[in-house]
Amino acid sequence: MSMPYIEQIPLSEADGLLKKQFDDAIGRAGRVWNIVHVMSLNPTAMEASMGLYRALMFTPSPLSRVQREMLAVVTSKATNCFY
């Protein structure tokens, strides 16, 4: 199976908002995961996406954090998303 190519800005070339988003990602996870890096051409969208992720995963909810992570994994598997 071949993967589609999506242009990405290398970490070493990031500046401004994109550099901040990359630095934040490294601070959270120790690296920039592909699911984040693929948004590098639009750092404003990346910032909004990460805000949505934080709201879904870390704000008060009837679901535990483990349940939310499990839903993400099951959804990824069901849709053949291999990130």
C-alpha positions as CSV (number, residue, x, y, z in Angstrom):
1,M,0.0,0.0,0.0
2,S,1.4,3.4,-0.9
3,M,0.7,6.4,1.2
4,P,-0.2,9.8,-0.4
5,Y,2.3,12.6,-0.2
6,I,1.3,15.7,1.6
7,E,3.8,18.6,1.6
8,Q,5.0,19.5,5.1
9,I,7.2,22.2,6.5
10,P,10.3,20.7,8.2
11,L,10.6,21.5,11.9
12,S,13.9,23.2,11.2
13,E,12.2,25.7,8.9
14,A,9.3,26.6,11.1
15,D,8.9,30.1,12.4
16,G,6.2,32.2,14.1
17,L,2.9,30.4,15.0
18,L,4.1,27.2,13.3
19,K,7.3,27.1,15.4
20,K,5.1,27.7,18.6
21,Q,2.8,24.8,17.6
22,F,5.8,22.5,17.0
23,D,7.4,23.5,20.3
24,D,4.1,22.9,22.1
25,A,3.8,19.5,20.5
26,I,7.3,18.6,21.5
27,G,6.6,19.8,25.0
28,R,3.5,17.6,25.2
29,A,4.8,14.4,23.5
30,G,8.5,14.7,23.1
31,R,8.0,14.9,19.3
32,V,5.7,16.2,16.5
33,W,3.4,13.3,15.5
34,N,2.5,12.9,11.9
35,I,-1.2,13.8,12.6
36,V,0.0,17.2,13.7
37,H,2.9,17.7,11.3
38,V,0.6,17.2,8.3
39,M,-1.1,20.5,9.2
40,S,2.1,22.4,9.0
41,L,1.0,24.4,5.9
42,N,-1.8,25.9,7.9
43,P,-0.6,26.6,11.5
44,T,-3.9,28.4,12.3
45,A,-5.8,25.2,11.5
46,M,-3.2,23.3,13.5
47,E,-3.7,25.6,16.5
48,A,-7.5,25.2,16.3
49,S,-7.3,21.4,15.9
50,M,-5.1,21.1,18.9
51,G,-7.5,23.3,20.9
52,L,-10.4,21.0,19.9
53,Y,-8.3,17.9,20.9
54,R,-7.5,19.5,24.4
55,A,-11.1,20.3,24.9
56,L,-12.3,16.8,24.0
57,M,-9.6,15.0,25.9
58,F,-9.0,17.1,29.0
59,T,-12.1,19.1,30.0
60,P,-14.7,17.6,32.4
61,S,-16.8,14.9,30.8
62,P,-19.0,12.0,31.7
63,L,-16.4,9.8,30.1
64,S,-13.0,9.1,31.7
65,R,-9.8,10.0,29.9
66,V,-9.2,6.2,29.3
67,Q,-12.7,5.9,27.7
68,R,-12.0,8.9,25.5
69,E,-8.7,7.4,24.4
70,M,-10.3,4.0,23.8
71,L,-13.0,5.7,21.6
72,A,-10.2,7.3,19.5
73,V,-8.4,4.0,19.0
74,V,-11.6,2.1,18.1
75,T,-12.6,4.9,15.7
76,S,-9.2,4.9,14.1
77,K,-9.3,1.1,13.7
78,A,-12.8,1.1,12.3
79,T,-11.8,3.7,9.7
80,N,-8.4,2.1,8.8
81,C,-6.6,5.2,10.1
82,F,-3.1,4.2,10.9
83,Y,-1.7,7.1,12.8
